[in-house]
Each structure stands twice: as C-alpha cells, then as structure tokens.
Amino acid sequence: MAIPHAKPAEVIDVRPLGAQLKDTQTATLVKTDALEVIRLVLPAGKELKPHEVPGEITVQCLEGKVAFDTDESECELTAGKLLYLAGSDEHSLRAVEDSSLLVTILLKHKAS
C-alpha cells in the first residue's frame, strides 16, 4: 500500500509541533519524480551518521536545535534557520534538543 503524500495545491501545516513533537515520527510530505519534502523529527541526542543524497537539498529548522556538519563547515540550526547543500555533499547531524526539520530534496534536474 502506498503512503499518501500531498497532492498539488494541497496545503500542508509545517508549523512547529510543540508538545506533539515527542509523539510525532518523521514523514514524507511530498514525493514526486523530481522533488521530495520530508518533516524530519529527531529526539535530543539522535544522530544521523555521515551520508549524502545525489540532489541539492535545503534543511530548515522548524523547532529545536541541531548540530549540522559537512566536510567544509559545522553549524548549529535553530528555529527559523535554513541551510543549503549542493548535491552529493556529505553531511551528518545530531539533535541537541528535540527538533523537527523541513528537508527538501531536488531528485533530478530538468533537461536543458
């Protein structure tokens, strides 16, 4: 059975989860051939080991605090902060606090 994703023009609520954060799991909100949008939920202390995705990505912190590392830099994402990575950039992250992030992945480019 396919997991339901948002349809074109469907409104998705991505506001901070607040008290519901502890009971919410990571979910893919939109998935097409070219784009994937995920609400990534990380409890404090949870780590995502170094990995990469082929497409360009943005990571926006909706709530909490996350330590984000790439080969070139280390930074801290807090609510309202957004990070861009080029495709295939290796990165890792660790939730300093219970956190939720909006991750957008460009899966493939349009042909020129």
Secondary structure, 3 states (H helix, E strand, C coil): CCCCCCCCCCCCCCCCCHHHHHHCCCEEEEECCCEEEEEEEECCCCEEEEECCCCCEEEEEEECEEEEEECCCEEEEECCCEEEECCCCCEEEEECCCEEEEEEEECCCCCC
